[in-house]
Amino acid sequence: MTQTPPPSASAPQASPYPAAAPLAAPAAKLSAAAVCALVASAVALVPVGVVLGIVALFRTRRLGQRGRRLAVVALSLCAAWTAMGMVAIIATATVIGSSQGPLNTFGAGTCFTYQDGVDTAQGVDVVSCSDPHDGQIVADHGLGSAYPGLSAAAKESVLGCVTDAAQAIPDAGRFGPSTRLKIYYPSQDSWDGGMHSAVCVLTNTDHSTLSGDALDASGLTPSQRQVLRLTNETVLLRSKLHDVPQSGWQIAAALEERLDAADRAESAALTALAADAPQGATSAVPPLLRALAAADAQEASAAEAASGAITSAAAWQSRIDGDSVTYAPAASGYQELRGPLGLPRQPTE
């Protein structure tokens, strides 16, 4: 019988107990700088968040601390806060910049005060039209793609502004005698600087302030608007002729020529309107329409003669001295018509 030999003393013996698990390495320390950076960036303390975030990145890399992701999130938040701050600064600058500056940078409807309290030389401050203001831009007349020269620019600007303002202003006859249409047109230098249009401004020559929006048509009835659309241009032409100095005799001649054409068109339109009076008009309106039409026809003849007679500064000054700049009966007939239409008559000096 064969016997199994006893195990060798050198043979390994199986342990009746399982092997013990290796001890876990101690957890890395969480970076306090990373936590503080996240808190600072969350409450928009950007400089603090940036500094602590950079310190946290250094410590997590060199010292093996935890919190690298927290530091990255903190720095990202700081970048976002910085971007939003820049947007806010740019938006604020845009708002401030859009409320003050050179007159020609603003559009029709803008009411303003002079920055220097005198004129537009130092720029203007935009204000609400409901507040007292020095002037209001009522139109912007383009002068084409090439500079026409100073004299031509002046003439085209004045004529263009009168026409454009007559279309933009609902009631050109409601203003006082000191209210004038002032035109700012470019010189060669300002043209080269980007000013390619004339700015048409309503202002007072006595430096008193205006109130209200000159372009507001609310409150006007359809019949009032119908008559005003036909008469606005001649009102502004008469007003502008009283505002042309001796040196502007060529502009005066051009205005008289335009008044001739406008009067003839207005006379024909008012005659037709008198035959079919506006709805809601009183019985006094048709006779006054015909009277103004007749006065317009006479003024047209006078304006035609004047445009041919104004051949020099002296000739224009002679008309100014003789108080024969415009034909008074047409202006008077216009004022007589306003009352029965329910419109206030123009204030007198």
C-alpha positions in Angstrom: 0.0 0.0 0.0 1.4 3.2 -1.0 1.5 6.1 1.5 1.3 9.7 0.6 4.4 11.5 1.8 4.0 14.3 4.2 4.1 17.8 2.8 7.5 19.3 2.6 8.2 21.9 5.2 9.2 24.3 2.4 5.9 24.0 0.5 3.6 27.1 0.8 0.6 26.7 3.1 -2.8 28.1 2.3 -4.0 30.6 4.8 -7.4 30.0 6.3 -8.1 33.8 6.3 -8.6 36.1 3.3 -5.7 38.6 2.5 -6.2 42.1 3.9 -7.0 44.9 1.4 -4.3 47.5 0.9 -4.7 50.8 2.8 -6.3 53.6 0.6 -4.1 56.7 0.0 -5.3 59.8 1.9 -7.6 62.1 -0.1 -6.0 65.2 -1.6 -6.8 68.5 0.2 -9.5 70.8 -1.4 -8.0 74.1 -2.4 -9.5 76.9 -0.2 -8.4 79.4 -2.9 -10.6 77.6 -5.5 -13.6 77.7 -3.2 -13.1 81.4 -2.4 -12.5 82.2 -6.1 -15.9 80.6 -7.0 -17.7 82.5 -4.3 -16.0 85.8 -5.3 -16.8 85.4 -9.0 -20.4 84.4 -8.2 -21.0 87.8 -6.5 -19.1 89.7 -9.3 -15.9 90.5 -7.3 -14.0 90.0 -10.5 -10.5 91.1 -9.4 -10.6 88.9 -6.3 -12.0 86.0 -8.3 -9.3 86.3 -10.9 -6.5 86.4 -8.4 -7.8 83.5 -6.3 -8.6 81.5 -9.4 -5.0 81.8 -10.6 -3.7 80.9 -7.2 -6.0 77.9 -7.1 -4.8 76.7 -10.5 -1.2 76.9 -9.3 -1.9 75.0 -6.1 -3.9 72.2 -7.8 -1.1 71.7 -10.3 2.0 72.0 -8.1 0.7 70.8 -4.7 -1.8 68.2 -5.9 -4.8 69.9 -4.3 -8.3 69.3 -5.5 -10.5 72.2 -6.9 -9.1 72.7 -10.4 -12.6 72.6 -11.9 -13.8 75.1 -9.4 -11.0 77.5 -10.3 -11.8 77.1 -14.0 -15.5 77.9 -13.4 -14.6 80.9 -11.3 -12.3 82.3 -14.0 -15.0 81.7 -16.6 -17.5 83.6 -14.5 -15.1 86.5 -14.1 -14.7 86.6 -17.9 -18.4 86.6 -18.3 -18.8 89.5 -15.8 -16.1 91.4 -17.6 -17.8 91.0 -21.0 -21.1 92.1 -19.6 -19.5 95.1 -18.0 -17.9 96.1 -21.4 -21.3 95.8 -23.1 -22.9 98.0 -20.4 -20.1 100.6 -20.9 -20.5 100.6 -24.6 -24.3 100.9 -24.3 -24.0 103.8 -21.9 -21.6 105.6 -24.1 -23.9 105.1 -27.0 -26.8 106.6 -25.1 -24.8 109.5 -23.9 -23.3 110.0 -27.3 -26.7 109.9 -29.0 -28.0 112.7 -26.8 -25.4 115.3 -27.5 -23.2 116.3 -30.4 -23.1 118.2 -33.7 -26.5 119.2 -35.0 -26.1 117.3 -38.3 -25.8 113.9 -36.4 -29.5 114.0 -35.4 -32.6 113.4 -37.5 -35.9 115.1 -38.1 -38.1 115.4 -35.1 -35.2 116.0 -32.7 -35.7 118.9 -30.2 -32.5 120.4 -28.7 -30.9 123.1 -26.6 -27.6 124.8 -27.5 -24.7 123.5 -25.5 -23.2 127.0 -25.2 -26.7 128.6 -24.8 -26.2 130.7 -28.0 -26.1 128.6 -31.1 -25.0 125.3 -32.5 -21.3 126.0 -32.8 -20.5 123.9 -29.7 -23.1 121.2 -30.5 -26.5 120.6 -29.0 -28.1 118.6 -26.2 -31.2 116.5 -27.2 -34.2 117.1 -25.0 -37.8 116.1 -24.9 -40.0 118.2 -27.2 -42.4 118.6 -24.3 -39.7 120.6 -22.5 -38.6 124.1 -23.4 -36.0 123.9 -26.3 -34.0 126.2 -28.5 -34.9 124.5 -31.7 -36.3 121.4 -33.5 -35.0 119.6 -36.6 -38.0 119.4 -38.9 -36.4 118.0 -42.0 -33.1 116.9 -43.5 -32.6 117.7 -47.2 -30.0 115.7 -49.1 -27.7 117.5 -51.6 -26.7 114.7 -53.8 -23.4 112.8 -54.2 -21.1 115.6 -55.2 -20.6 118.9 -53.5 -22.3 121.6 -55.7 -20.2 124.5 -54.4 -21.0 126.9 -51.6 -23.4 129.2 -53.4 -25.3 126.4 -55.1 -25.4 124.5 -51.8 -26.9 127.5 -50.0 -29.6 128.0 -52.6 -30.5 124.3 -52.9 -30.5 124.0 -49.1 -32.9 126.9 -48.5 -35.3 125.9 -51.3 -35.2 122.2 -50.4 -35.7 122.9 -46.6 -38.7 125.1 -47.3 -40.3 122.4 -49.5 -39.5 119.5 -47.1 -40.6 121.5 -44.0 -43.9 122.4 -45.6 -44.6 118.7 -46.0 -43.4 117.8 -42.5 -44.9 120.5 -40.4 -48.7 120.0 -40.1 -49.5 123.7 -39.4 -46.8 126.1 -40.4 -49.0 129.1 -39.6 -49.4 128.5 -35.9 -46.0 129.9 -34.8 -45.2 133.4 -33.7 -43.6 136.0 -35.9 -40.2 135.4 -34.4 -40.2 131.7 -35.4 -38.1 131.1 -38.4 -36.9 128.2 -40.5 -33.1 128.2 -40.1 -31.0 126.2 -42.5 -27.6 124.7 -41.8 -25.8 123.6 -45.0 -22.3 122.2 -45.6 -19.2 124.0 -46.6 -16.5 122.2 -48.6 -14.7 121.2 -45.4 -17.9 119.9 -43.7 -18.9 118.1 -46.8 -15.5 116.3 -46.9 -16.1 115.5 -43.2 -19.3 113.7 -44.1 -22.1 116.3 -43.9 -24.0 115.8 -47.2 -27.3 117.3 -46.4 -28.9 120.5 -45.1 -30.4 120.5 -41.7 -33.7 122.3 -41.5 -34.4 123.8 -38.0 -37.3 125.6 -36.6 -36.1 128.2 -34.0 -36.9 131.6 -32.6 -34.9 134.6 -33.8 -35.4 136.4 -30.5 -33.7 133.5 -28.7 -36.8 132.6 -26.7 -37.6 128.9 -26.3 -40.0 126.8 -28.2 -42.5 124.4 -26.6 -44.2 121.3 -28.0 -43.5 119.1 -31.0 -43.8 121.1 -34.3 -44.4 117.9 -36.2 -47.3 116.7 -34.0 -50.6 116.7 -36.1 -52.8 115.4 -33.4 -55.9 117.5 -32.8 -56.2 118.7 -36.4 -59.4 117.8 -38.2 -59.4 116.4 -41.8 -60.7 119.7 -43.2 -58.0 121.6 -41.4 -55.3 119.3 -42.7 -56.6 119.6 -46.2 -56.3 123.4 -46.2 -53.0 123.4 -44.4 -51.4 121.0 -46.8 -52.3 123.5 -49.6 -51.0 126.6 -47.8 -48.0 125.5 -45.7 -45.3 126.2 -48.4 -46.4 129.8 -49.2 -46.5 130.5 -45.4 -42.9 129.3 -45.0 -41.7 131.1 -48.2 -43.1 134.4 -47.0 -41.5 133.8 -43.6 -38.1 132.9 -45.1 -38.1 135.9 -47.4 -38.2 138.1 -44.3 -35.1 136.3 -43.0 -32.7 136.7 -46.0 -30.0 139.4 -45.5 -28.7 141.7 -48.2 -25.8 139.4 -49.0 -28.2 136.6 -49.8 -29.9 138.4 -52.7 -29.5 135.4 -55.0 -31.3 133.2 -52.5 -34.0 135.9 -52.2 -34.5 135.9 -56.0 -34.8 132.1 -56.0 -37.4 132.3 -53.1 -39.4 134.8 -55.0 -39.4 132.6 -58.1 -40.5 129.6 -55.9 -43.2 131.8 -54.3 -44.5 132.6 -57.8 -44.9 128.9 -58.7 -46.3 128.0 -55.2 -48.8 130.8 -55.3 -50.2 129.8 -58.6 -50.5 126.2 -57.6 -52.2 127.2 -54.3 -54.6 129.6 -56.0 -55.8 126.9 -58.4 -56.2 124.4 -55.6 -58.0 126.7 -53.3 -60.4 127.8 -56.1 -61.3 124.1 -56.7 -61.7 123.5 -52.9 -64.0 126.5 -52.6 -66.3 124.9 -55.1 -66.5 121.8 -53.0 -65.9 122.9 -49.5 -64.3 120.5 -47.0 -66.7 118.5 -45.0 -67.6 120.1 -41.7 -66.5 123.6 -42.8 -68.7 126.6 -42.0 -70.4 128.7 -44.7 -67.7 131.4 -44.1 -64.9 129.1 -45.4 -65.7 129.0 -49.2 -65.7 132.8 -49.7 -62.4 133.1 -47.7 -60.9 130.3 -49.8 -61.7 132.3 -53.0 -60.4 135.5 -51.5 -57.1 133.9 -50.6 -56.9 132.3 -54.1 -57.3 135.7 -55.6 -54.7 137.2 -53.3 -52.3 134.3 -54.2 -52.7 135.1 -57.9 -51.8 138.7 -57.3 -48.9 137.7 -55.1 -47.7 135.3 -57.8 -47.5 138.2 -60.3 -45.6 140.4 -57.7 -43.2 137.5 -56.9 -42.5 136.9 -60.6 -41.6 140.6 -61.1 -39.5 140.6 -57.9 -37.5 137.5 -59.0 -36.5 139.3 -62.2 -35.8 142.6 -60.4 -33.5 141.2 -57.7 -30.3 141.3 -59.7 -27.9 142.5 -57.0 -27.5 143.0 -53.3 -28.5 146.6 -53.6 -31.7 145.7 -55.5 -32.7 143.3 -52.7 -31.8 145.8 -50.0 -34.0 148.3 -51.7 -37.0 145.9 -51.5 -36.2 145.3 -47.8 -36.1 149.0 -47.1 -39.3 149.5 -49.0 -41.1 146.8 -47.0 -42.0 145.1 -50.3 -40.5 141.7 -49.6 -43.8 139.9 -49.8 -47.4 140.7 -50.9 -49.2 141.6 -47.6 -52.8 140.9 -48.8 -52.0 137.2 -49.3 -50.6 136.8 -45.8 -53.6 138.7 -44.4 -56.0 136.5 -46.3 -54.4 133.4 -44.9 -54.8 134.7 -41.4 -58.5 135.6 -42.0 -59.1 132.0 -43.2 -57.6 130.4 -40.1 -60.4 131.6 -37.7 -63.4 130.0 -39.5 -61.4 126.8 -39.9 -61.0 126.6 -36.1 -57.3 127.4 -36.2 -55.6 130.0 -34.0 -54.4 133.1 -35.8 -50.7 133.7 -35.8 -49.7 135.8 -32.8 -48.5 139.3 -33.6 -45.4 141.1 -32.5 
